[in-house]
Amino acid sequence: MTPEEIAKLKETYTGRTVVVEVLRPELTRWANVPGKVITINGNGRALVQFEGPDTGWYDIDPDYLRFYEPPMEQITEAEKIKQ
């Protein structure tokens, strides 16, 4: 993967909330669990920090990620908590 391709992936994914497309058995651990893309590493894979008790960063191919928009009621609840 070229540096230009990695830069484009960083621009597209960094800071976005994603969920895993469970197309491979090893990814079922994160089925339906939102996570935030911290960055794209040098080999073009996303470093994702998932919500929940396990706060590690996981190296996942962007081909298996899709962007996630939380339901509106979750956004409203989160805003209430911040106030």
N, CA, C and O atoms as a GROMACS GRO file, in nm:
protein
  332
    1MET      N    1   0.085  -0.117   0.000
    1MET     CA    2   0.000   0.000   0.000
    1MET      C    3   0.090   0.124   0.000
    1MET      O    4   0.188   0.131   0.074
    2THR      N    5   0.055   0.219  -0.082
    2THR     CA    6   0.137   0.338  -0.096
    2THR      C    7   0.108   0.438   0.017
    2THR      O    8   0.001   0.434   0.078
    3PRO      N    9   0.203   0.528   0.044
    3PRO     CA   10   0.179   0.631   0.146
    3PRO      C   11   0.056   0.718   0.115
    3PRO      O   12  -0.012   0.763   0.207
    4GLU      N   13   0.029   0.741  -0.012
    4GLU     CA   14  -0.088   0.821  -0.051
    4GLU      C   15  -0.218   0.749  -0.015
    4GLU      O   16  -0.313   0.810   0.032
    5GLU      N   17  -0.221   0.618  -0.039
    5GLU     CA   18  -0.340   0.539  -0.006
    5GLU      C   19  -0.363   0.537   0.145
    5GLU      O   20  -0.477   0.547   0.191
    6ILE      N   21  -0.255   0.524   0.222
    6ILE     CA   22  -0.266   0.524   0.368
    6ILE      C   23  -0.314   0.660   0.417
    6ILE      O   24  -0.398   0.666   0.507
    7ALA      N   25  -0.264   0.768   0.359
    7ALA     CA   26  -0.308   0.904   0.397
    7ALA      C   27  -0.457   0.921   0.369
    7ALA      O   28  -0.528   0.983   0.448
    8LYS      N   29  -0.505   0.868   0.257
    8LYS     CA   30  -0.647   0.878   0.223
    8LYS      C   31  -0.732   0.799   0.323
    8LYS      O   32  -0.838   0.846   0.366
    9LEU      N   33  -0.685   0.679   0.360
    9LEU     CA   34  -0.757   0.600   0.460
    9LEU      C   35  -0.762   0.673   0.594
    9LEU      O   36  -0.865   0.674   0.661
   10LYS      N   37  -0.650   0.734   0.634
   10LYS     CA   38  -0.646   0.810   0.759
   10LYS      C   39  -0.749   0.922   0.756
   10LYS      O   40  -0.821   0.944   0.854
   11GLU      N   41  -0.756   0.993   0.645
   11GLU     CA   42  -0.850   1.104   0.632
   11GLU      C   43  -0.994   1.054   0.641
   11GLU      O   44  -1.079   1.120   0.700
   12THR      N   45  -1.022   0.939   0.582
   12THR     CA   46  -1.157   0.884   0.578
   12THR      C   47  -1.200   0.823   0.711
   12THR      O   48  -1.315   0.841   0.751
   13TYR      N   49  -1.111   0.752   0.779
   13TYR     CA   50  -1.150   0.673   0.895
   13TYR      C   51  -1.118   0.733   1.032
   13TYR      O   52  -1.193   0.710   1.127
   14THR      N   53  -1.011   0.808   1.045
   14THR     CA   54  -0.968   0.855   1.176
   14THR      C   55  -1.077   0.936   1.246
   14THR      O   56  -1.132   1.030   1.190
   15GLY      N   57  -1.106   0.896   1.370
   15GLY     CA   58  -1.207   0.964   1.451
   15GLY      C   59  -1.349   0.920   1.427
   15GLY      O   60  -1.440   0.964   1.498
   16ARG      N   61  -1.372   0.833   1.331
   16ARG     CA   62  -1.508   0.788   1.298
   16ARG      C   63  -1.546   0.669   1.384
   16ARG      O   64  -1.460   0.592   1.427
   17THR      N   65  -1.675   0.655   1.409
   17THR     CA   66  -1.727   0.539   1.481
   17THR      C   67  -1.763   0.433   1.378
   17THR      O   68  -1.825   0.461   1.275
   18VAL      N   69  -1.721   0.310   1.407
   18VAL     CA   70  -1.741   0.199   1.313
   18VAL      C   71  -1.794   0.076   1.387
   18VAL      O   72  -1.787   0.067   1.510
   19VAL      N   73  -1.848  -0.016   1.310
   19VAL     CA   74  -1.878  -0.151   1.360
   19VAL      C   75  -1.815  -0.249   1.262
   19VAL      O   76  -1.787  -0.215   1.147
   20VAL      N   77  -1.792  -0.369   1.309
   20VAL     CA   78  -1.725  -0.471   1.229
   20VAL      C   79  -1.828  -0.549   1.147
   20VAL      O   80  -1.932  -0.590   1.198
   21GLU      N   81  -1.797  -0.567   1.021
   21GLU     CA   82  -1.874  -0.657   0.935
   21GLU      C   83  -1.821  -0.797   0.966
   21GLU      O   84  -1.706  -0.828   0.937
   22VAL      N   85  -1.904  -0.880   1.025
   22VAL     CA   86  -1.858  -1.010   1.072
   22VAL      C   87  -1.857  -1.110   0.955
   22VAL      O   88  -1.946  -1.194   0.942
   23LEU      N   89  -1.754  -1.098   0.873
   23LEU     CA   90  -1.739  -1.186   0.759
   23LEU      C   91  -1.633  -1.292   0.784
   23LEU      O   92  -1.618  -1.386   0.706
   24ARG      N   93  -1.560  -1.277   0.893
   24ARG     CA   94  -1.456  -1.373   0.929
   24ARG      C   95  -1.480  -1.417   1.073
   24ARG      O   96  -1.520  -1.335   1.156
   25PRO      N   97  -1.457  -1.543   1.104
   25PRO     CA   98  -1.486  -1.593   1.239
   25PRO      C   99  -1.413  -1.519   1.351
   25PRO      O  100  -1.467  -1.503   1.460
   26GLU      N  101  -1.291  -1.475   1.325
   26GLU     CA  102  -1.214  -1.407   1.429
   26GLU      C  103  -1.268  -1.268   1.462
   26GLU      O  104  -1.227  -1.208   1.561
   27LEU      N  105  -1.360  -1.217   1.381
   27LEU     CA  106  -1.416  -1.084   1.406
   27LEU      C  107  -1.549  -1.089   1.481
   27LEU      O  108  -1.603  -0.984   1.516
   28THR      N  109  -1.602  -1.207   1.506
   28THR     CA  110  -1.732  -1.218   1.575
   28THR      C  111  -1.727  -1.161   1.716
   28THR      O  112  -1.830  -1.126   1.773
   29ARG      N  113  -1.609  -1.152   1.773
   29ARG     CA  114  -1.592  -1.095   1.908
   29ARG      C  115  -1.646  -0.953   1.916
   29ARG      O  116  -1.694  -0.910   2.021
   30TRP      N  117  -1.639  -0.880   1.805
   30TRP     CA  118  -1.681  -0.740   1.804
   30TRP      C  119  -1.812  -0.718   1.728
   30TRP      O  120  -1.842  -0.606   1.687
   31ALA      N  121  -1.890  -0.823   1.709
   31ALA     CA  122  -2.018  -0.809   1.638
   31ALA      C  123  -2.108  -0.710   1.712
   31ALA      O  124  -2.132  -0.725   1.832
   32ASN      N  125  -2.157  -0.611   1.641
   32ASN     CA  126  -2.251  -0.510   1.693
   32ASN      C  127  -2.195  -0.425   1.807
   32ASN      O  128  -2.272  -0.368   1.883
   33VAL      N  129  -2.063  -0.416   1.819
   33VAL     CA  130  -2.002  -0.332   1.921
   33VAL      C  131  -1.938  -0.212   1.852
   33VAL      O  132  -1.844  -0.228   1.774
   34PRO      N  133  -1.988  -0.090   1.878
   34PRO     CA  134  -1.927   0.027   1.816
   34PRO      C  135  -1.785   0.050   1.867
   34PRO      O  136  -1.753   0.020   1.982
   35GLY      N  137  -1.703   0.103   1.781
   35GLY     CA  138  -1.567   0.137   1.818
   35GLY      C  139  -1.523   0.262   1.744
   35GLY      O  140  -1.580   0.298   1.641
   36LYS      N  141  -1.422   0.329   1.798
   36LYS     CA  142  -1.370   0.450   1.736
   36LYS      C  143  -1.236   0.421   1.672
   36LYS      O  144  -1.149   0.360   1.734
   37VAL      N  145  -1.219   0.464   1.548
   37VAL     CA  146  -1.092   0.446   1.478
   37VAL      C  147  -0.995   0.551   1.531
   37VAL      O  148  -1.018   0.671   1.518
   38ILE      N  149  -0.887   0.504   1.592
   38ILE     CA  150  -0.785   0.592   1.648
   38ILE      C  151  -0.696   0.646   1.537
   38ILE      O  152  -0.668   0.766   1.531
   39THR      N  153  -0.651   0.557   1.450
   39THR     CA  154  -0.568   0.595   1.336
   39THR      C  155  -0.560   0.478   1.239
   39THR      O  156  -0.615   0.371   1.265
   40ILE      N  157  -0.493   0.500   1.129
   40ILE     CA  158  -0.459   0.393   1.034
   40ILE      C  159  -0.309   0.374   1.045
   40ILE      O  160  -0.233   0.470   1.034
   41ASN      N  161  -0.267   0.250   1.067
   41ASN     CA  162  -0.123   0.228   1.084
   41ASN      C  163  -0.051   0.217   0.950
   41ASN      O  164  -0.114   0.226   0.844
   42GLY      N  165   0.078   0.196   0.955
   42GLY     CA  166   0.162   0.197   0.835
   42GLY      C  167   0.133   0.088   0.735
   42GLY      O  168   0.174   0.099   0.619
   43ASN      N  169   0.063  -0.018   0.776
   43ASN     CA  170   0.029  -0.123   0.680
   43ASN      C  171  -0.115  -0.111   0.629
   43ASN      O  172  -0.166  -0.202   0.563
   44GLY      N  173  -0.180   0.003   0.660
   44GLY     CA  174  -0.313   0.030   0.606
   44GLY      C  175  -0.428  -0.031   0.684
   44GLY      O  176  -0.540  -0.038   0.633
   45ARG      N  177  -0.402  -0.076   0.806
   45ARG     CA  178  -0.508  -0.134   0.888
   45ARG      C  179  -0.551  -0.033   0.994
   45ARG      O  180  -0.471   0.048   1.041
   46ALA      N  181  -0.678  -0.040   1.031
   46ALA     CA  182  -0.734   0.055   1.128
   46ALA      C  183  -0.706   0.008   1.270
   46ALA      O  184  -0.722  -0.110   1.301
   47LEU      N  185  -0.665   0.101   1.355
   47LEU     CA  186  -0.653   0.074   1.498
   47LEU      C  187  -0.783   0.121   1.560
   47LEU      O  188  -0.812   0.241   1.563
   48VAL      N  189  -0.863   0.026   1.611
   48VAL     CA  190  -0.997   0.055   1.660
   48VAL      C  191  -1.003   0.029   1.810
   48VAL      O  192  -0.956  -0.074   1.858
   49GLN      N  193  -1.061   0.125   1.884
   49GLN     CA  194  -1.086   0.107   2.027
   49GLN      C  195  -1.236   0.089   2.044
   49GLN      O  196  -1.314   0.181   2.017
   50PHE      N  197  -1.276  -0.031   2.088
   50PHE     CA  198  -1.417  -0.063   2.103
   50PHE      C  199  -1.470  -0.018   2.238
   50PHE      O  200  -1.395  -0.008   2.335
   51GLU      N  201  -1.601   0.009   2.243
   51GLU     CA  202  -1.666   0.046   2.369
   51GLU      C  203  -1.676  -0.077   2.457
   51GLU      O  204  -1.681  -0.190   2.408
   52GLY      N  205  -1.679  -0.055   2.587
   52GLY     CA  206  -1.692  -0.166   2.680
   52GLY      C  207  -1.572  -0.177   2.771
   52GLY      O  208  -1.487  -0.089   2.774
   53PRO      N  209  -1.566  -0.287   2.846
   53PRO     CA  210  -1.459  -0.302   2.946
   53PRO      C  211  -1.321  -0.327   2.886
   53PRO      O  212  -1.220  -0.297   2.950
   54ASP      N  213  -1.315  -0.381   2.766
   54ASP     CA  214  -1.188  -0.410   2.701
   54ASP      C  215  -1.147  -0.289   2.617
   54ASP      O  216  -1.200  -0.270   2.507
   55THR      N  217  -1.055  -0.206   2.667
   55THR     CA  218  -1.024  -0.080   2.600
   55THR      C  219  -0.898  -0.084   2.515
   55THR      O  220  -0.840   0.020   2.485
   56GLY      N  221  -0.856  -0.203   2.476
   56GLY     CA  222  -0.737  -0.212   2.391
   56GLY      C  223  -0.765  -0.162   2.251
   56GLY      O  224  -0.880  -0.141   2.213
   57TRP      N  225  -0.659  -0.143   2.175
   57TRP     CA  226  -0.671  -0.104   2.035
   57TRP      C  227  -0.651  -0.229   1.950
   57TRP      O  228  -0.559  -0.307   1.975
   58TYR      N  229  -0.737  -0.248   1.851
   58TYR     CA  230  -0.732  -0.366   1.769
   58TYR      C  231  -0.705  -0.330   1.624
   58TYR      O  232  -0.764  -0.237   1.570
   59ASP      N  233  -0.618  -0.404   1.563
   59ASP     CA  234  -0.570  -0.385   1.426
   59ASP      C  235  -0.664  -0.462   1.332
   59ASP      O  236  -0.659  -0.584   1.326
   60ILE      N  237  -0.750  -0.389   1.257
   60ILE     CA  238  -0.852  -0.451   1.174
   60ILE      C  239  -0.846  -0.392   1.033
   60ILE      O  240  -0.831  -0.271   1.016
   61ASP      N  241  -0.857  -0.478   0.934
   61ASP     CA  242  -0.858  -0.434   0.795
   61ASP      C  243  -0.983  -0.349   0.770
   61ASP      O  244  -1.093  -0.392   0.803
   62PRO      N  245  -0.968  -0.229   0.713
   62PRO     CA  246  -1.083  -0.142   0.687
   62PRO      C  247  -1.191  -0.206   0.598
   62PRO      O  248  -1.306  -0.162   0.599
   63ASP      N  249  -1.154  -0.308   0.521
   63ASP     CA  250  -1.253  -0.377   0.438
   63ASP      C  251  -1.363  -0.441   0.523
   63ASP      O  252  -1.473  -0.466   0.474
   64TYR      N  253  -1.334  -0.467   0.651
   64TYR     CA  254  -1.430  -0.532   0.739
   64TYR      C  255  -1.500  -0.433   0.832
   64TYR      O  256  -1.566  -0.474   0.928
   65LEU      N  257  -1.485  -0.304   0.807
   65LEU     CA  258  -1.547  -0.202   0.891
   65LEU      C  259  -1.652  -0.126   0.811
   65LEU      O  260  -1.638  -0.106   0.691
   66ARG      N  261  -1.759  -0.085   0.882
   66ARG     CA  262  -1.855   0.006   0.820
   66ARG      C  263  -1.882   0.118   0.920
   66ARG      O  264  -1.877   0.097   1.041
   67PHE      N  265  -1.911   0.234   0.868
   67PHE     CA  266  -1.937   0.349   0.954
   67PHE      C  267  -2.067   0.329   1.030
   67PHE      O  268  -2.162   0.269   0.980
   68TYR      N  269  -2.070   0.380   1.152
   68TYR     CA  270  -2.184   0.361   1.241
   68TYR      C  271  -2.234   0.497   1.288
   68TYR      O  272  -2.157   0.580   1.336
   69GLU      N  273  -2.363   0.517   1.275
   69GLU     CA  274  -2.428   0.636   1.329
   69GLU      C  275  -2.522   0.589   1.439
   69GLU      O  276  -2.615   0.514   1.411
   70PRO      N  277  -2.499   0.632   1.564
   70PRO     CA  278  -2.586   0.586   1.672
   70PRO      C  279  -2.728   0.636   1.653
   70PRO      O  280  -2.749   0.742   1.596
   71PRO      N  281  -2.826   0.559   1.702
   71PRO     CA  282  -2.965   0.604   1.694
   71PRO      C  283  -2.982   0.738   1.766
   71PRO      O  284  -2.909   0.767   1.860
   72MET      N  285  -3.076   0.819   1.722
   72MET     CA  286  -3.095   0.954   1.774
   72MET      C  287  -3.119   0.955   1.925
   72MET      O  288  -3.072   1.046   1.994
   73GLU      N  289  -3.191   0.855   1.978
   73GLU     CA  290  -3.216   0.855   2.123
   73GLU      C  291  -3.088   0.835   2.204
   73GLU      O  292  -3.078   0.885   2.316
   74GLN      N  293  -2.991   0.763   2.149
   74GLN     CA  294  -2.863   0.748   2.218
   74GLN      C  295  -2.786   0.879   2.219
   74GLN      O  296  -2.721   0.912   2.318
   75ILE      N  297  -2.794   0.954   2.110
   75ILE     CA  298  -2.727   1.084   2.104
   75ILE      C  299  -2.787   1.178   2.207
   75ILE      O  300  -2.714   1.248   2.278
   76THR      N  301  -2.920   1.180   2.216
   76THR     CA  302  -2.988   1.267   2.311
   76THR      C  303  -2.950   1.232   2.454
   76THR      O  304  -2.924   1.322   2.534
   77GLU      N  305  -2.945   1.104   2.487
   77GLU     CA  306  -2.907   1.060   2.622
   77GLU      C  307  -2.762   1.102   2.653
   77GLU      O  308  -2.733   1.147   2.764
   78ALA      N  309  -2.673   1.087   2.557
   78ALA     CA  310  -2.532   1.123   2.577
   78ALA      C  311  -2.521   1.274   2.601
   78ALA      O  312  -2.441   1.317   2.684
   79GLU      N  313  -2.599   1.353   2.530
   79GLU     CA  314  -2.595   1.498   2.552
   79GLU      C  315  -2.647   1.536   2.690
   79GLU      O  316  -2.596   1.629   2.752
   80LYS      N  317  -2.748   1.465   2.738
   80LYS     CA  318  -2.803   1.492   2.871
   80LYS      C  319  -2.699   1.463   2.979
   80LYS      O  320  -2.688   1.536   3.077
   81ILE      N  321  -2.624   1.355   2.959
   81ILE     CA  322  -2.522   1.316   3.058
   81ILE      C  323  -2.411   1.421   3.063
   81ILE      O  324  -2.361   1.452   3.171
   82LYS      N  325  -2.372   1.477   2.948
   82LYS     CA  326  -2.264   1.576   2.943
   82LYS      C  327  -2.303   1.704   3.015
   82LYS      O  328  -2.216   1.775   3.066
   83GLN      N  329  -2.433   1.737   3.020
   83GLN     CA  330  -2.475   1.863   3.082
   83GLN      C  331  -2.480   1.853   3.228
   83GLN      O  332  -2.514   1.950   3.295
   0.00000   0.00000   0.00000
